[in-house]
Amino acid sequence: MSEQPRRPRKTASTGKPGKHGRPGKPYRRPQKDPVRILAFEALRAVDERDAYANLVLPPLLRKARENGDFDARDAALATELVYGTLRRQGTYDAVIAACVDRPLREVDPPVLDVLALGAHQLLGTRIPSHAAVSATVELARVVLGDGRAKFVNAVLRKIARDDLDGWLEKVAPPYDEDPEDHLAVVHSHPRWVVSALWDSLGGGRAGIEELLAADNERPEVTLVARPGRATAEELLAEPAAAPGRWSPYAVRLAEGGEPGAVQAVRENRAGVQDEGSQLVALALAAAPLDGPDRRWLDGCAGPGGKAALLGALAAERGAFLLASEKQPHRAGLVARALDGNPGPYQVIAADGTRPPWRPGSFDRVLVDVPCTGLGALRRRPEARWRRRPEDLDGFAPLQRELLRGALEAVRVGGVVGYATCSPHLAETRAVVADVLKRHPDTDLIDARPLLPGVPDLGDGPDIQLWPHLHGTDAMYLTLIRRTA
């Protein structure tokens, strides 16, 4: 939408043209709100550059703090505005579409971002309606101009007439008529993602509703104490820290906790790592072996979280870890994560489908393969709007090749762990079943007993973790023993 030029009008008091055509009313400069301007800038970066909010937002917040523009409450509000808007984008788009007189594709993307920020404040926060509208209109005046700010004002006033539940009754189709579309609008997920997650859960309305709702919750920050370098007890001495639920090395930070303020994190003795990722590494390390246990391989090691934990666990047994990552810049991240590891290790930039190592070189192998990332939608909410069903076809050949390569890399009697941060059946069981058809010289290991105390792990022998059941990302793991 472009702003139309206007002829100057005369004011009632002076008879002279009023600035911006406002008769009798002096022009008031828009009030700049650093919090909402920063939130808008983050959303534009996500939209224009396909950036991820978890990468864009921290440097923006750091700069604002350094400039003296932000305190802790400002940073918390900006974070909520960005992530809340991205998580509920599908729902807010449906509401906005009901309040405008044109298809959303004909509304300029910056205008849509401002409208979505306003919709989130009206429907997803406790900010009073009048404050949400006025603050968003002021933002529109700053970043869009007065003309489009009037459009924003008109739309937001329509949205403010009802609450979220009221709007969902209007814009979401009834569940009985179209269950998937109803859930897609109510829980702000693309329809195809709803369908895929539902299939992975095995049906039932309660489970899918709980999972979709969990995807829209703000995830906790979880730390990992790297064995031999830090302990969970040390991390628990931090303010507002609590033990992890399942991993003995996990420590959760309360809302607002800053990992960079933790000394062990600054010294690389601990790191930020979802508890689901920790459990994958722990299960592989605990899997029973036939024969020696001296050489471990992380075949898709970037950005290094699992490699750092595996390296520490290997060091406790005197084992060597080779961490391989195809992309050189990600291999650099792996090297940084492993720096200071108490045992022997090496980081290389190599392609796991065309490896430089000889077949049968390793006792334990992990391949956490590239995937759609549908298991981490809590942390990367914008990913749900970027992924398409056809993306599965792009990942499938690589996932199969990496698993075949891992099975060739492990010796007879050794164990391979195939992991994804996606619960989509096409990326989990379908890949494993397809590859193992050509590898009769393998057995599946029941991974569930290797994670004692963790409930709801399914029928086995593989493991599927869930945000709504375990408070983790939806990590998947199959353990495979090479038998011949």
C-alpha positions in Angstrom: 0.0 0.0 0.0 1.5 3.3 -1.1 0.9 6.6 0.6 -1.1 9.0 -1.6 0.0 12.7 -1.9 -2.5 15.2 -0.5 -3.1 18.8 -1.1 -2.5 21.1 1.9 -5.6 22.3 3.7 -6.2 25.5 5.7 -6.3 25.5 9.5 -9.3 26.9 11.2 -7.2 29.1 13.5 -4.7 30.7 11.2 -6.0 30.1 7.7 -2.7 28.6 6.7 -2.0 25.2 5.4 -1.8 22.7 8.3 1.1 20.2 8.2 0.0 16.8 6.9 -3.4 18.3 6.0 -4.7 18.5 9.6 -6.9 21.6 9.7 -6.6 23.5 13.0 -4.4 20.9 14.6 -0.6 21.3 14.8 1.4 18.4 13.7 2.7 16.1 16.5 5.8 14.1 15.9 5.4 10.4 16.5 6.8 9.1 19.8 9.6 6.6 19.3 9.2 3.4 21.4 12.6 1.6 21.4 11.0 -1.7 22.4 8.5 -1.9 19.6 10.8 -0.5 17.1 13.3 -3.2 17.9 10.6 -5.9 17.7 9.6 -4.6 14.3 13.2 -4.6 13.1 13.6 -8.2 14.2 10.4 -9.3 12.4 11.5 -7.5 9.2 14.8 -9.3 9.3 13.0 -12.7 9.7 10.7 -11.9 6.8 13.2 -10.1 4.4 16.3 -12.1 5.0 14.9 -15.5 6.1 16.8 -14.9 9.3 16.0 -16.7 12.5 14.8 -14.8 15.5 17.1 -16.6 17.9 20.0 -15.3 15.8 18.7 -11.8 15.0 17.3 -10.8 18.4 20.3 -11.2 20.8 22.6 -8.7 19.0 19.7 -6.2 18.7 19.1 -6.5 22.4 22.8 -6.3 23.3 23.2 -3.1 21.2 20.1 -1.6 22.9 21.5 -2.4 26.3 24.9 -0.9 25.4 23.2 2.2 24.2 21.3 2.6 27.5 17.9 2.3 25.7 16.9 -1.0 27.4 16.7 -2.5 30.9 15.8 -6.1 31.7 12.0 -5.5 31.5 12.4 -3.8 28.1 14.4 -6.8 26.8 11.8 -9.2 28.2 8.9 -7.3 26.5 10.8 -7.1 23.2 11.5 -10.8 23.3 7.8 -11.6 24.0 6.6 -9.4 21.2 8.9 -11.0 18.6 8.5 -14.7 19.6 4.8 -14.3 20.5 4.0 -12.7 17.1 5.9 -15.4 15.2 4.4 -18.3 17.1 0.8 -17.1 16.6 1.3 -15.7 13.1 -1.2 -18.1 11.5 -3.9 -17.2 14.0 -3.2 -13.5 13.7 -3.2 -13.6 9.9 -6.7 -15.1 10.0 -7.9 -12.4 12.4 -6.3 -9.6 10.3 -7.8 -11.1 7.1 -11.2 -10.8 8.6 -10.7 -7.1 9.4 -9.3 -5.9 6.0 -11.1 -5.4 2.7 -8.4 -7.1 0.5 -6.4 -10.3 0.4 -3.4 -10.3 2.8 -1.1 -10.8 -0.1 -2.0 -7.3 -1.3 -1.0 -5.7 2.1 2.6 -4.6 2.2 4.7 -7.0 4.4 5.9 -4.2 6.8 2.3 -3.2 7.4 1.4 -6.8 8.1 4.3 -7.0 10.6 3.0 -3.9 12.5 -0.6 -5.3 12.4 0.6 -8.7 13.7 2.6 -7.0 16.5 -0.6 -5.1 17.4 -2.7 -8.2 17.2 -0.4 -10.0 19.6 -0.5 -7.2 22.1 -4.3 -7.2 21.9 -5.0 -10.9 21.9 -1.9 -12.6 23.4 -0.7 -10.3 26.2 -2.2 -8.5 29.2 -1.4 -5.1 27.8 -4.6 -3.0 28.0 -6.4 -2.6 24.6 -6.1 1.1 24.5 -2.4 1.0 25.2 -1.8 -1.8 22.7 -3.6 0.2 19.9 -2.1 3.6 20.7 1.5 2.2 21.0 1.2 0.2 17.7 -0.3 3.2 15.9 2.7 5.3 17.1 5.0 2.6 15.9 3.3 2.7 12.5 3.7 6.5 12.3 7.4 6.0 12.9 8.2 3.1 10.6 5.4 3.4 8.0 4.2 7.0 7.9 1.0 8.8 8.9 -1.0 7.5 5.9 -0.6 3.8 6.6 -0.8 4.4 10.4 -4.4 5.4 9.8 -5.0 2.0 8.1 -3.3 0.3 11.1 -5.4 2.2 13.5 -8.7 1.2 11.8 -7.8 -2.5 11.6 -6.6 -2.7 15.2 -9.8 -1.1 16.5 -11.7 -3.8 14.8 -9.5 -6.5 16.3 -9.9 -4.9 19.7 -13.7 -5.5 19.7 -13.2 -9.1 20.7 -10.8 -11.3 22.6 -8.9 -14.3 21.2 -11.5 -16.9 22.0 -14.2 -14.7 20.4 -12.1 -14.3 17.3 -11.3 -18.0 17.0 -15.0 -18.8 17.0 -15.3 -16.5 14.0 -12.3 -17.4 11.9 -11.6 -21.1 12.7 -13.8 -23.7 11.0 -15.7 -26.0 13.4 -13.6 -29.0 14.5 -16.3 -31.5 13.4 -16.3 -30.1 9.8 -12.5 -29.8 9.3 -10.4 -31.0 12.2 -7.0 -30.2 10.7 -7.9 -26.7 9.5 -9.5 -26.0 12.9 -6.4 -27.0 14.7 -4.2 -25.1 12.2 -6.0 -21.8 12.9 -6.5 -22.3 16.6 -2.9 -23.4 17.3 -1.2 -21.5 14.5 0.5 -24.3 12.6 0.3 -24.9 8.8 -2.2 -27.5 8.0 0.3 -30.0 6.6 2.4 -29.8 9.8 -0.7 -30.5 11.9 -1.5 -33.5 9.8 2.1 -34.8 10.0 2.4 -34.4 13.8 -1.0 -36.1 14.2 0.2 -39.1 12.2 3.4 -39.3 14.3 1.3 -39.2 17.5 -0.9 -42.0 16.3 -4.2 -40.1 16.4 -6.4 -38.8 19.2 -7.5 -35.2 19.7 -6.1 -34.6 23.2 -2.6 -35.5 22.3 -2.4 -33.3 19.2 -4.0 -30.3 21.0 -1.4 -30.7 23.8 1.5 -30.9 21.4 0.4 -27.9 19.3 -0.2 -25.9 22.4 3.3 -26.9 23.7 4.9 -25.7 20.5 3.5 -22.2 21.3 4.9 -22.1 24.8 8.1 -20.2 25.5 10.8 -22.9 26.0 13.0 -23.0 29.0 16.7 -22.3 28.7 18.5 -25.6 29.6 22.2 -25.8 30.3 24.5 -28.9 30.1 27.3 -29.4 32.5 30.0 -31.1 30.5 31.5 -34.0 32.4 35.0 -33.5 33.6 34.7 -29.8 33.2 31.6 -28.8 35.2 29.0 -30.4 37.4 25.3 -29.9 37.6 25.8 -28.9 41.3 28.0 -26.0 40.2 25.4 -24.8 37.8 22.6 -25.2 40.4 24.4 -22.6 42.5 23.3 -20.0 40.0 20.3 -17.8 40.9 17.0 -19.3 39.8 18.5 -22.5 38.6 16.7 -25.8 38.9 17.6 -29.4 38.1 16.8 -30.9 34.7 14.0 -33.4 34.5 15.8 -36.3 32.9 19.5 -35.7 32.2 21.9 -35.8 35.2 23.9 -33.0 33.4 20.9 -30.7 32.8 20.1 -27.5 34.7 17.1 -25.3 33.8 17.2 -21.5 34.1 14.2 -19.6 35.3 12.5 -17.2 32.9 14.8 -14.3 32.1 17.9 -16.3 33.0 20.9 -15.3 30.9 23.3 -18.1 30.0 26.1 -15.7 29.2 26.1 -14.6 32.9 27.0 -18.1 34.0 30.7 -18.4 34.5 30.9 -22.1 33.5 29.2 -21.2 30.2 31.6 -18.3 29.6 34.5 -20.7 30.2 33.1 -23.3 27.8 32.8 -25.8 30.6 29.0 -25.8 30.2 26.7 -24.9 27.3 23.2 -24.3 26.2 21.6 -27.6 25.1 18.0 -28.9 25.1 17.5 -31.8 27.3 16.3 -33.9 24.4 19.7 -33.5 22.7 21.4 -34.5 25.9 19.3 -37.7 26.1 20.2 -38.7 22.6 23.9 -38.5 23.4 23.4 -40.3 26.7 21.5 -43.2 25.1 24.1 -43.7 22.5 26.9 -43.7 25.1 24.9 -46.2 27.3 24.1 -48.6 24.5 25.6 -52.1 25.0 28.6 -53.1 22.8 30.2 -56.3 21.8 34.0 -55.7 22.0 36.2 -52.7 22.5 34.9 -49.1 23.2 37.8 -46.9 22.1 36.7 -44.9 19.0 33.6 -42.8 18.7 32.3 -40.8 15.7 29.9 -37.9 15.6 29.2 -37.8 11.8 27.0 -34.6 11.7 28.6 -32.7 14.5 27.6 -29.1 13.8 27.1 -26.9 15.7 28.7 -29.0 18.4 26.4 -29.5 21.4 26.1 -33.2 21.2 29.8 -33.5 20.2 30.8 -31.7 23.3 28.8 -34.0 25.5 29.9 -37.1 23.6 33.5 -36.0 23.8 33.2 -35.6 27.6 31.5 -39.0 28.0 34.1 -40.6 25.8 36.9 -39.1 27.8 35.6 -40.7 31.0 36.2 -44.1 29.3 39.5 -43.1 27.7 37.9 -43.2 24.3 38.7 -40.9 21.3 36.0 -38.8 19.6 36.2 -37.8 15.9 33.7 -35.0 15.3 33.0 -34.5 11.5 31.0 -31.7 10.0 30.6 -31.0 6.3 30.4 -27.2 6.5 33.8 -25.6 7.5 32.2 -22.7 9.4 30.1 -25.2 11.4 33.1 -27.3 12.0 34.6 -24.2 13.6 31.7 -24.1 16.0 32.2 -27.7 16.8 35.9 -27.0 17.6 34.9 -24.2 19.8 32.4 -26.4 21.7 35.0 -29.1 22.2 37.8 -26.8 23.2 39.0 -27.9 26.6 37.6 -31.4 26.4 39.4 -33.6 28.9 40.0 -36.5 26.5 41.4 -37.0 23.0 39.4 -35.7 20.1 39.7 -34.3 16.6 37.4 -32.1 14.6 37.4 -32.3 10.8 35.4 -30.8 7.9 34.2 -33.9 6.0 31.2 -35.2 4.1 29.7 -38.2 5.9 28.4 -39.6 2.6 31.9 -39.6 1.2 34.0 -40.1 4.3 37.8 -40.0 4.6 37.8 -42.8 7.3 38.0 -46.5 6.5 34.9 -48.7 6.9 34.5 -50.3 10.3 36.7 -47.8 12.1 34.4 -46.9 15.0 32.7 -48.5 18.0 30.0 -45.9 18.4 28.6 -43.6 15.7 26.0 -40.8 15.9 24.4 -39.2 12.9 22.0 -36.4 13.9 20.9 -35.8 10.3 19.8 -32.5 8.7 16.0 -32.4 8.7 13.0 -30.1 8.6 13.4 -29.2 12.3 9.7 -29.7 13.1 10.7 -30.9 16.5 12.1 -27.5 17.5 9.2 -25.2 16.6 9.2 -23.8 20.1 12.6 -22.4 19.6 12.4 -21.5 15.9 8.7 -20.6 15.4 9.3 -19.0 12.1 10.4 -22.4 10.7 6.8 -23.7 10.6 5.9 -21.0 8.0 9.0 -21.6 5.9 8.9 -25.3 5.6 6.9 -27.0 2.8 5.9 -30.7 2.4 8.2 -30.8 -0.6 11.2 -30.1 1.7 10.9 -33.7 2.8 11.9 -34.9 -0.6 15.0 -32.8 -0.5 16.1 -34.2 2.9 15.2 -37.8 2.3 18.1 -38.9 0.1 20.7 -37.2 2.3 19.2 -38.8 5.5 19.4 -42.2 3.9 22.9 -41.7 2.6 24.2 -40.5 6.0 22.6 -43.5 7.8 24.1 -45.9 5.2 27.5 -44.2 5.7 27.2 -44.5 9.5 26.5 -48.3 9.2 29.6 -48.7 7.1 31.7 -46.6 9.5 30.9 -48.8 12.5 32.6 -52.1 13.2 30.8 -55.4 13.7 29.4 -55.4 17.2 29.4 -51.6 17.3 26.4 -49.3 17.6 24.9 -46.5 15.4 22.5 -43.9 16.6 20.3 -42.3 14.0 18.7 -39.1 15.3 16.6 -36.2 14.0 15.0 -33.1 15.5 11.8 -34.0 13.7 9.0 -36.4 14.6 7.8 -36.6 11.0 7.5 -40.3 10.1 9.1 -39.7 6.7 12.3 -38.5 8.5 12.3 -41.1 11.3 11.0 -44.6 10.9 10.6 -44.5 7.2 14.3 -43.7 6.7 15.4 -46.4 9.1 13.1 -49.0 7.6 14.2 -48.2 4.1 18.0 -48.3 4.8 17.8 -51.5 6.9 16.1 -53.4 4.1 19.6 -53.4 2.5 21.4 -54.1 5.8 20.2 -57.5 7.1 23.4 -57.6 9.1 21.9 -55.3 11.8 19.7 -55.5 14.9 17.7 -52.8 16.5 18.5 -52.0 20.2 15.6 -51.2 22.5 16.7 -47.6 23.5 14.0 -47.1 26.2 15.9 -48.9 29.1 18.9 -46.7 28.4 16.9 -43.7 29.6 15.8 -44.8 33.1 13.1 -42.7 34.6 12.0 -41.1 31.3 8.3 -42.0 30.8 6.1 -42.2 27.7 8.8 -43.3 25.3 6.4 -45.3 23.1 6.4 -48.9 22.1 10.1 -49.0 21.1 12.6 -50.1 20.2 13.1 -46.5 19.0 12.5 -43.3 21.1 10.4 -40.3 20.3 10.5 -37.4 22.7 7.8 -34.7 22.8 7.5 -31.1 24.1 4.1 -31.8 25.7 5.2 -35.1 27.4 8.9 -34.5 28.2 9.4 -30.7 28.0 12.1 -31.3 25.4 12.3 -30.7 21.6 10.8 -33.6 19.7 14.0 -35.6 19.2 13.9 -39.0 17.6 16.5 -41.8 18.1 17.0 -45.3 16.7 19.9 -47.4 17.9 21.3 -50.1 15.5 23.9 -52.8 16.2 26.0 -54.0 13.4 26.0 -57.8 13.6 28.0 -58.9 10.6 
